[in-house]
Amino acid sequence: MLEQGDLTSAAVEWDKPEYWDSRALDKELRRQYDVCNSCRLCFNLCPGFPKLFEHFDSDEVDTDPDKLTKAQVGEFVDLCYNCKLCFIKCPYTPPHKFLIDIPKVVMRARAIEVKEEGLELRDRMLGSPDQIGPLASTFAPLINFANKNSLNRVLMEKTIGVHRDKILPNFHAQTFERWFRKNVSDASFTARTDLKVALFHTCVVNYNEPQIGKAAVRVLQKNGVEVEDPAGQRCCGMPYLDSGRVDLALDHFRDNVKLLLPYVRKGYDIVIPEPTCGMMLKKEYIDYLKGEEREQAIEISKRVFDLSEYLVKLNSEGKLVKDFSVKLGKVAYHQPCHLRYQAIGAKTIEALRLAGAEVTFIDKGCSGHDGTWAMKKEYFDLSQKVARGLHRGVNESGADTVLTDCSLAGLQIEQGTGKKTIHPIEAIAKAYGIDIEK
């Protein structure tokens, strides 16, 4: 199992012909499924594993992976939403000789499927945030109205397959980037010369949750940190990778490495408010990039911090300002799967407690949102079943405020409980008495 800071996995050999060979893929899927069946530690992590083990236990298959039908092999790929909890729990991940990495082999399967069959319009739309985001922000009031209009949602379900009841993110005309350029870039601010941060703000924060970025900037400034928001940031690439578009994902990886490397070499830390994007820069870029680009990604990864992780780092160095003036009371906190995967421990809980919060940890597994999976009409109900434990934990917590680092997990919590969530950095800004709009 993962130890703190251990993110070991195998490099992805997308540049080798065998990677794109569907027969070689089928063989590898069956090999890894066979090991999973012999272990079954992941039986309760997602809908995919119980279904797979059910097939193995059937009289027709009788534990022989070669007897799985093509449909049964592909069913698991469809049910996987890349939460990575299985990788965290698995005793056979690299460098173990079994080389089990289910999330990676599923990504490979999707890449081959897209190469051979093309990509659905729905996946292209939902999986292109830095193309849809600017357009949606330009027409934010209209888009937000349409996303809440019941008639339009029925049409969306019938035409592009987005479930009519799924709560969708709001868009903002004033993106975080625009706010930063207007309110921070030219502002008079005295920072400590030894604390410099380049904020990788993420698509979600930029287009859907700009208040998270505002809170991050003001909290960092409160602690004497010089904050830059590098212009030209692209999506971290995860939506493109998840939808099987490896070439486009690699373009995003390379562009972000070129953008961030000069900051790292000038002494900046890279701080990221959304866990999936942090995971990508800490780990996935290294697994997919080759040669000099990989070495540059490694150099960057050593300076990448989750937002709460960075605040805890400041505290450990005796540099965190602790003049918290507002009591946060009792809060319920959900730790997203992709933050768990970073293997850094419970840094958000530690940061919240430093700010005086009484934290109830809702340790009930995955939210079941996972990118766009929960938005799709065929998986919406199943995603709510995945999140049942989390929903129950939130409802039973009796907390004044519900927190999670992942904005999409927050939507899933709201979907099942009716309770809106906020990002932990918003709570910490409140504890400082910061008005993020100033």
ChimeraX attribute file (.defattr): number of C-alpha atoms within 10 A of each C-alpha:
attribute: neighborCount
match mode: 1-to-1
recipient: residues
	/A:1	12
	/A:2	18
	/A:3	12
	/A:4	12
	/A:5	11
	/A:6	13
	/A:7	19
	/A:8	13
	/A:9	19
	/A:10	16
	/A:11	15
	/A:12	17
	/A:13	15
	/A:14	16
	/A:15	11
	/A:16	9
	/A:17	9
	/A:18	12
	/A:19	18
	/A:20	19
	/A:21	12
	/A:22	15
	/A:23	11
	/A:24	12
	/A:25	18
	/A:26	16
	/A:27	13
	/A:28	14
	/A:29	22
	/A:30	17
	/A:31	15
	/A:32	18
	/A:33	22
	/A:34	18
	/A:35	15
	/A:36	21
	/A:37	21
	/A:38	11
	/A:39	13
	/A:40	13
	/A:41	14
	/A:42	18
	/A:43	17
	/A:44	13
	/A:45	17
	/A:46	23
	/A:47	17
	/A:48	18
	/A:49	22
	/A:50	17
	/A:51	16
	/A:52	20
	/A:53	18
	/A:54	12
	/A:55	21
	/A:56	22
	/A:57	14
	/A:58	11
	/A:59	8
	/A:60	12
	/A:61	15
	/A:62	12
	/A:63	18
	/A:64	14
	/A:65	20
	/A:66	14
	/A:67	15
	/A:68	20
	/A:69	13
	/A:70	10
	/A:71	8
	/A:72	14
	/A:73	19
	/A:74	16
	/A:75	14
	/A:76	19
	/A:77	20
	/A:78	14
	/A:79	17
	/A:80	19
	/A:81	23
	/A:82	21
	/A:83	23
	/A:84	20
	/A:85	18
	/A:86	24
	/A:87	23
	/A:88	21
	/A:89	15
	/A:90	20
	/A:91	16
	/A:92	18
	/A:93	21
	/A:94	17
	/A:95	11
	/A:96	10
	/A:97	8
	/A:98	13
	/A:99	15
	/A:100	26
	/A:101	19
	/A:102	21
	/A:103	19
	/A:104	19
	/A:105	19
	/A:106	23
	/A:107	21
	/A:108	25
	/A:109	23
	/A:110	22
	/A:111	25
	/A:112	20
	/A:113	17
	/A:114	16
	/A:115	14
	/A:116	11
	/A:117	9
	/A:118	12
	/A:119	16
	/A:120	11
	/A:121	12
	/A:122	15
	/A:123	19
	/A:124	15
	/A:125	12
	/A:126	20
	/A:127	22
	/A:128	17
	/A:129	22
	/A:130	19
	/A:131	13
	/A:132	14
	/A:133	19
	/A:134	18
	/A:135	15
	/A:136	20
	/A:137	21
	/A:138	15
	/A:139	13
	/A:140	20
	/A:141	15
	/A:142	12
	/A:143	17
	/A:144	17
	/A:145	12
	/A:146	14
	/A:147	19
	/A:148	16
	/A:149	12
	/A:150	13
	/A:151	11
	/A:152	14
	/A:153	19
	/A:154	15
	/A:155	14
	/A:156	17
	/A:157	16
	/A:158	13
	/A:159	11
	/A:160	16
	/A:161	18
	/A:162	25
	/A:163	22
	/A:164	23
	/A:165	16
	/A:166	19
	/A:167	16
	/A:168	18
	/A:169	15
	/A:170	18
	/A:171	26
	/A:172	22
	/A:173	16
	/A:174	16
	/A:175	22
	/A:176	25
	/A:177	21
	/A:178	13
	/A:179	17
	/A:180	20
	/A:181	14
	/A:182	11
	/A:183	14
	/A:184	17
	/A:185	13
	/A:186	9
	/A:187	10
	/A:188	8
	/A:189	13
	/A:190	10
	/A:191	16
	/A:192	12
	/A:193	9
	/A:194	11
	/A:195	18
	/A:196	22
	/A:197	25
	/A:198	20
	/A:199	24
	/A:200	28
	/A:201	27
	/A:202	26
	/A:203	22
	/A:204	25
	/A:205	21
	/A:206	25
	/A:207	26
	/A:208	24
	/A:209	21
	/A:210	24
	/A:211	20
	/A:212	25
	/A:213	29
	/A:214	26
	/A:215	23
	/A:216	27
	/A:217	24
	/A:218	23
	/A:219	22
	/A:220	24
	/A:221	17
	/A:222	18
	/A:223	18
	/A:224	20
	/A:225	20
	/A:226	20
	/A:227	25
	/A:228	19
	/A:229	20
	/A:230	15
	/A:231	10
	/A:232	10
	/A:233	20
	/A:234	20
	/A:235	23
	/A:236	28
	/A:237	28
	/A:238	24
	/A:239	22
	/A:240	24
	/A:241	19
	/A:242	22
	/A:243	22
	/A:244	25
	/A:245	24
	/A:246	23
	/A:247	13
	/A:248	14
	/A:249	21
	/A:250	19
	/A:251	13
	/A:252	20
	/A:253	25
	/A:254	18
	/A:255	15
	/A:256	22
	/A:257	21
	/A:258	14
	/A:259	15
	/A:260	21
	/A:261	17
	/A:262	12
	/A:263	18
	/A:264	20
	/A:265	12
	/A:266	9
	/A:267	14
	/A:268	23
	/A:269	23
	/A:270	29
	/A:271	24
	/A:272	26
	/A:273	27
	/A:274	26
	/A:275	23
	/A:276	26
	/A:277	24
	/A:278	25
	/A:279	25
	/A:280	19
	/A:281	26
	/A:282	23
	/A:283	19
	/A:284	23
	/A:285	29
	/A:286	24
	/A:287	19
	/A:288	20
	/A:289	22
	/A:290	17
	/A:291	7
	/A:292	9
	/A:293	17
	/A:294	17
	/A:295	13
	/A:296	19
	/A:297	27
	/A:298	19
	/A:299	17
	/A:300	24
	/A:301	24
	/A:302	13
	/A:303	17
	/A:304	24
	/A:305	25
	/A:306	24
	/A:307	25
	/A:308	24
	/A:309	21
	/A:310	22
	/A:311	26
	/A:312	21
	/A:313	16
	/A:314	15
	/A:315	15
	/A:316	10
	/A:317	9
	/A:318	9
	/A:319	14
	/A:320	18
	/A:321	16
	/A:322	14
	/A:323	11
	/A:324	17
	/A:325	13
	/A:326	17
	/A:327	15
	/A:328	20
	/A:329	13
	/A:330	17
	/A:331	21
	/A:332	24
	/A:333	27
	/A:334	27
	/A:335	24
	/A:336	25
	/A:337	22
	/A:338	23
	/A:339	22
	/A:340	19
	/A:341	25
	/A:342	24
	/A:343	16
	/A:344	17
	/A:345	15
	/A:346	14
	/A:347	19
	/A:348	25
	/A:349	22
	/A:350	17
	/A:351	22
	/A:352	23
	/A:353	14
	/A:354	17
	/A:355	23
	/A:356	19
	/A:357	21
	/A:358	17
	/A:359	21
	/A:360	18
	/A:361	17
	/A:362	20
	/A:363	14
	/A:364	17
	/A:365	19
	/A:366	24
	/A:367	29
	/A:368	27
	/A:369	25
	/A:370	22
	/A:371	18
	/A:372	19
	/A:373	22
	/A:374	25
	/A:375	24
	/A:376	20
	/A:377	18
	/A:378	13
	/A:379	19
	/A:380	21
	/A:381	15
	/A:382	17
	/A:383	23
	/A:384	20
	/A:385	17
	/A:386	22
	/A:387	22
	/A:388	20
	/A:389	17
	/A:390	24
	/A:391	23
	/A:392	15
	/A:393	20
	/A:394	27
	/A:395	17
	/A:396	11
	/A:397	18
	/A:398	13
	/A:399	17
	/A:400	10
	/A:401	19
	/A:402	27
	/A:403	28
	/A:404	21
	/A:405	27
	/A:406	26
	/A:407	24
	/A:408	23
	/A:409	24
	/A:410	22
	/A:411	21
	/A:412	28
	/A:413	29
	/A:414	16
	/A:415	18
	/A:416	18
	/A:417	16
	/A:418	12
	/A:419	17
	/A:420	14
	/A:421	22
	/A:422	20
	/A:423	23
	/A:424	26
	/A:425	29
	/A:426	21
	/A:427	23
	/A:428	25
	/A:429	24
	/A:430	20
	/A:431	21
	/A:432	20
	/A:433	14
	/A:434	19
	/A:435	11
	/A:436	17
	/A:437	10
	/A:438	7
